[in-house]
């Protein structure tokens, strides 16, 4: 699906850009680099539960999995193309407008969400995933 992108952040501190690395003090993750951000959120997703089940017409979203494992399902609302991925620590997901998404907790997970647009609850359109 060309309206989502998934990447594993490189494990290095030697490059400019989004990256992560572990050291004695713990992990450091720079998940955004030279991006305008109008909205930032952190959410916990417990095993057996889900979040999402909607799409946005105006808001692009980026998610970074801090820890745990999730099953991410995407549905392009124009083409009806569907894609499913198992994602974990270090994965960064960019979801463009018009793509419905739902995240299921395979294990307890912690996720950071950000967007260049401000959050507007009127721009969340529910989708039934079955």
N, C-alpha and C positions, 0 to 999 in steps of 0.2 A: 504494500500500500504506500503510495507516494506522499500521503498527507500526514504520515507519522514518521519519526526517525528515532531509532534506539541506538545508543552507543554505550560502551563500557568506558568510563573515564580512565585515561592512562594512569598507571601507578608510577608517578615520577614527580619530582619537584623541580626538575631541570628545564621545563619548557614554559612558555607563556601560554595562557589559555586555561580552559577547564581541565582539572587534573585532581588527583588524590594521591596521598602517600601515608604510610604508617611509619611511626617512629616510637621510641620508648615512651613518649608522653601520650601517645594515642594517634588515631587517624586524623588527618586534616584533609578536607575536601573543598576545593574551589569549584563550585558547580556552575557559576556564571562568570563570564569574562567579557567586559565591554558591551553589556546588554543593558538597555533601559528597563527598569522594573517598576511596575505600578502596583503590584500585588505580590505579597509573600505569605505563605501559610505553611504550617507543619501539621501533619496529621498522623495519628496512630491508627493502624489497621489490625485488629485482633484476628487471630486464626479463626476461620469459619464465617467471618463477616465480610461485607463489601462496602465500597464507597464509589460514588459516581453515578452511573446509569443516566447520563445526560450528554448533551452536546452544546456547543456555543456557536453563535453566528458571528460574534464580534471578538471574542477573547481566544487567543492562542495560549496554551498552557504548557509548561515544562515541569516535569516531575523528576526528582532524584531520590532513589531508594537508598536511605542511610543504612538500614539494616533489615534483616528478615527476607522473606520471599513472598512475592505476589504473583497472581495470574492476572494478566492484563488482556482485556478483550476490547477490540476496536471495531467500529462499524462506520464506514464512509456513508454518509447520509445521501449523497448524490448517486454513487455507483452501486451501493449496497454490498460492496466488498467488505469481507470480514477477516480479521486477523487476530490471532491469539498468541501470547508470549508468556513464558515464565521468566520473571525478572527478580534480581536480587541486589544485594549491596554493590554499589558502584555503577548501577545502570541509570542512565539519564534518558528520559523519554520526552520528545517534543510532539505535542498533539496540536495540529493546525485546526482552524475553524472548520465546522461542518463534519467533524469526526466524533461520533459518540464513543464514550469510553466508560469502562467499569473495571474496578480493581477488586480482586478477591484475596483475602488473607490466607495464604497457604500455611504460613507461620506468622506469629506476631511480627509486624513490620512498622517501620518509621519512615515517613516520606516527606520530603520538602516539595512544595509546589510554588512556582512563581510564574508571573505573566507580565508582558510589557503593558498590558491594559489594566485599568482599574477593575476591581470586582464589581459586578452589577448583577444582582440576583435575578433581574428580568431577562438576562441573557443565558439562562440555564434552561434548556428544553429537555424534559424527561423522555427517556427511551426505555422500552421494555426489552430487556435482554432475556432470552429464554433458551 
